[in-house]
């Protein structure tokens, strides 16, 4: 159950792009704001574009925009697009991969872990993550204000 930096950075990039909507955001700005290598982010952005989460905009004010409303994109969809299977063990998605299926004392545990993870990621939208980021930024600004 390891979510790679690819999925973490992909979600962070989508939040950054979503925060600046409807403006197109150059990847260089996203990389700088998130502390991510631009080269690595370009690879992630290509996958996000192919999966239909972002679209590129050419020209002087070019960059990337969200391709869908943020309330229609779940964290589960993004993580699966970047990671592939989230199953904690192979027999969850491929029962043929294990001779112990149906006789394993840990099978139900792994199914519950899989369901819990899918529930949390599937019930969290990009809009939720953008709103969370706005709250974090607002708290940070309040802390920076001098006391009267």
C-alpha positions as CSV (number, residue, x, y, z in Angstrom):
1,X,0.0,0.0,0.0
2,X,2.4,2.6,-1.2
3,X,1.2,5.6,-3.1
4,X,4.1,6.8,-5.2
5,X,5.4,10.3,-5.5
6,X,3.9,10.2,-9.0
7,X,0.3,10.1,-7.6
8,X,1.1,12.5,-4.8
9,X,2.6,15.1,-7.2
10,X,-0.1,14.5,-9.8
11,X,-2.8,15.4,-7.2
12,X,-0.8,18.4,-6.0
13,X,-0.3,19.6,-9.6
14,X,-4.1,19.3,-10.3
15,X,-4.8,21.3,-7.1
16,X,-2.4,24.0,-8.2
17,X,-3.9,24.2,-11.6
18,X,-7.4,24.2,-10.1
19,X,-6.6,27.0,-7.8
20,X,-5.6,29.2,-10.7
21,X,-8.6,28.4,-12.8
22,X,-9.8,29.5,-15.3
23,X,-6.3,30.8,-16.2
24,X,-3.9,28.4,-18.0
25,X,-0.9,27.6,-15.8
26,X,2.6,26.9,-17.2
27,X,4.1,23.7,-15.8
28,X,7.2,25.7,-14.7
29,X,5.0,27.7,-12.3
30,X,3.3,24.5,-11.0
31,X,6.7,22.9,-10.4
32,X,8.1,25.9,-8.6
33,X,5.0,26.3,-6.4
34,X,5.0,22.7,-5.5
35,X,8.7,22.1,-5.2
36,X,8.6,19.4,-7.9
37,X,11.2,18.8,-10.6
38,X,9.8,20.3,-13.8
39,X,11.1,17.3,-15.9
40,X,9.3,14.8,-13.6
41,X,6.1,17.0,-13.6
42,X,6.1,17.0,-17.5
43,X,6.0,13.2,-17.4
44,X,3.1,13.3,-14.9
45,X,1.3,16.0,-16.9
46,X,1.5,13.9,-20.0
47,X,-0.3,11.0,-18.2
48,X,-2.9,13.4,-16.7
49,X,-3.5,14.8,-20.1
50,X,-4.0,11.4,-21.7
51,X,-6.3,10.5,-18.9
52,X,-8.5,13.6,-19.6
53,X,-7.8,15.5,-16.3
54,X,-6.0,18.4,-17.9
55,X,-5.7,20.0,-21.3
56,X,-2.9,22.1,-22.8
57,X,-3.4,25.6,-24.0
58,X,-0.9,27.0,-26.6
59,X,0.3,30.5,-26.9
60,X,1.8,33.3,-24.9
61,X,-0.6,32.7,-22.1
62,X,-0.5,29.0,-22.5
63,X,-0.1,26.2,-20.0
64,X,-2.5,23.7,-18.6
65,X,-6.2,23.9,-17.5
66,X,-8.4,21.4,-15.8
67,X,-10.3,19.5,-18.5
68,X,-13.2,18.7,-16.2
69,X,-15.0,20.5,-13.3
70,X,-13.0,19.7,-10.1
71,X,-16.2,18.3,-8.4
72,X,-16.3,15.6,-11.1
73,X,-12.8,14.3,-10.5
74,X,-12.1,12.0,-7.6
75,X,-8.7,11.3,-6.0
76,X,-9.3,7.6,-6.8
77,X,-9.6,8.3,-10.5
78,X,-6.4,10.3,-10.5
79,X,-4.4,7.8,-8.4
80,X,-5.6,4.9,-10.5
81,X,-4.7,6.8,-13.7
82,X,-1.2,7.4,-12.4
83,X,-0.6,4.2,-10.4
84,X,-2.7,1.5,-12.0
85,X,-4.1,-1.0,-9.4
86,X,-4.4,0.1,-5.8
87,X,-5.1,-3.4,-4.5
88,X,-2.9,-4.2,-1.5
89,X,-2.4,-7.7,-2.7
90,X,-2.6,-9.3,-6.1
91,X,-5.4,-11.7,-5.3
92,X,-7.9,-8.9,-4.8
93,X,-8.0,-8.0,-8.5
94,X,-6.8,-11.3,-9.8
95,X,-8.1,-14.3,-7.8
96,X,-6.3,-16.6,-10.3
97,X,-3.0,-15.3,-9.0
98,X,-3.3,-17.2,-5.7
99,X,-4.1,-20.8,-4.9
100,X,-5.3,-19.7,-1.4
101,X,-8.2,-17.6,-2.5
102,X,-11.3,-18.6,-0.4
103,X,-9.1,-20.4,2.1
104,X,-6.8,-17.6,3.3
105,X,-7.3,-16.2,6.8
106,X,-6.0,-12.7,5.6
107,X,-8.1,-12.4,2.5
108,X,-11.0,-10.6,4.2
109,X,-8.5,-8.2,5.8
110,X,-7.0,-7.2,2.5
111,X,-10.5,-6.8,0.9
112,X,-11.5,-4.5,3.8
113,X,-8.2,-2.5,3.4
114,X,-8.9,-2.2,-0.4
115,X,-12.5,-1.1,0.2
116,X,-11.5,1.5,2.8
117,X,-8.9,3.0,0.6
118,X,-11.2,3.1,-2.4
119,X,-14.0,4.7,-0.3
120,X,-11.7,7.5,1.1
121,X,-10.1,8.3,-2.3
122,X,-13.4,7.8,-4.2
123,X,-15.3,10.2,-1.9
124,X,-12.7,12.9,-2.1
125,X,-12.9,15.2,-5.1
126,X,-10.4,17.6,-6.6
127,X,-12.7,20.3,-5.5
128,X,-12.4,19.1,-1.9
129,X,-8.6,19.2,-2.2
130,X,-8.7,22.7,-3.7
131,X,-10.9,23.9,-0.9
132,X,-8.6,22.4,1.7
133,X,-5.6,24.2,0.1
134,X,-7.5,27.5,0.3
135,X,-8.2,26.9,4.0
136,X,-4.5,26.1,4.6
137,X,-3.5,29.3,2.8
138,X,-6.0,31.4,4.7
139,X,-4.7,30.0,8.0
140,X,-1.2,30.8,7.0
141,X,-2.1,34.4,6.1
142,X,-3.9,34.9,9.4
143,X,-0.8,33.7,11.2
144,X,1.4,36.1,9.3
145,X,-0.7,39.2,10.1
146,X,0.7,41.4,12.9
147,X,-1.3,41.6,16.1
148,X,-3.1,44.9,16.5
